[in-house]
Amino acid sequence: AGYPRDPEDKEYVLVNNKCKCVTMTSKFVPSEENPDEEILVRNIRIIVPLKARENISDPTSPLRTKFVYRMTDLCKKCDPIEVNLGGESYQSQPSSSCSDPEICYTYNRDKCYTTTLPFLYHGKVKNIPVALTPTSCYAD
């Protein structure tokens, strides 16, 4: 299942993971061997973020040098869905591996990330919490 990116293009977005900078799309194109047939083509776009930190909430952590992309992790659906069984509604989780924490290579703009920074005020240093993604951390 996916949603069309552009109605003219008939390309469907299957995965758009802002946390790992991955977009996977699919579309039907005419086959080279048989122009009367269409074949499904998948495109995977991965943007490797330069200067990403091992811990994105800690600007002093070392730079990340290893990036791991597993299709099963990218495609898992963890938001609960409502299922109707025998006239009763139940909450169900489509994927079974949702308890594992997701490793982010960049900021997911929909999540609130914070860290603490030393702040010098009247000669005293205090560690204060700061938002790394302010639009996600504070209500309008």
N, C-alpha and C positions, 0 to 999 in steps of 0.2 A: 504494500500500500504506500502511496505517496501523494504528493500534491503537485499540480502543474506549476512550473516556474514561469513559463510564458505560454499563453494559449496558442500562439502561432507556432511555437517550437515543438510542442507536444512532448517536452522533456519533463520528467517527474522527479522531484526531489525526494529521495528515500531517506537520507540522513543529513541533518545539518547540525553538527555538533560544534557549538561555539567554544566549548571548553577545550577541545583538542584540535580546533581549526580544520575540520574535515567536512567536506560536502560530497555526498554520493548521489548521482543522478542516473536515471535510466530513460531510454527512449527506443522506439522501434525505427529501424532504418531498412531501406531495401537491401536485400542480400546481393552480394557481388556475383555469386554463382547462379542465382535464380532471381531476376528482378521482380518476378511476380510474388515472391515471398518476402516477408519482413522478419528481421532478426532483432532480438533484444540486445542493446548495447548499454553497458554500465560505464560511467565515468566517475573516477574517484579523484577529487582534488584535495591535496593535503598541503597546508601552508605550515612550514616549520618556523615557529617564532624565534627570531634571533634574540639573544640576550634574555631568554626565559630563565627564571630562577628555579632551583630545585623545589623551594617552597615559595610559591608565588606571593604569599602574604608576608614574606620576610625579604625586604630588599637587600639584606646583607648576606643571604644564603648564596652558595656557589652557583655558577651558571649551569644549566641543564645541558648535558651532552648526549643523553640517551632518550629517544622518543620511541614509545611502543604503541602500535596501532593494531588492535584486534577487532576484526569485523563483528564478532559476536558481542563485544562490549559496546561498539558504536551503535549497533542495531537494537540493543535491548530496550524494552519499554518498561519503565519502573513506575509510572503514574498509575494509581489504582483505577480500575474501570468497574462499572456496575454491570453485573451479569444477572439475567433473569432465569432462575431455575425453578420450574414447577410453580410459577406464580409468585415466588419469593425473590426479592432482590438481595444480591450479595456483592460485597466488594472483593475484587480479585486483582492480583498483581500478575501481569502477563509474563514477566521474567522471574526466574528463580534466584538469580545472583545479584539482587539489588541491595543486599546488605553491605557489599564491598564498597569502600569509599572510592569515589571517582577521582582519578589523578587529573588535575588540570594543567595544561601547558600554557594557558593564557587565562585572562579573566573572562568568565562567563558573565556578560553584562546583566544577566537576570538575577545573579546572586550577589549577596552582600559580603565583601571581603574587608576585614579590618586587621590592623596591626597596632603595636604600641611604639611610640617614638619618644625619645628623651626631649623634654621641653624645659628650657632654662627660663625661670620666672622669678624675679626679685632675688637673684643669686642662688636659687635652689633648683635642682634638676628633678623634674617629675616625669614619670612615664605616663603619657596620656594616650587613650585609644583614638585612632584616626581611621577614617573610612578610605579604602583604596578604590572603591567604586561607589562614590557618593550618591549617584542617582538611584542605585538599587538599595542603599542603606537607609535613606530618609524618605518619608512619605512627602508627597507634593505639598 
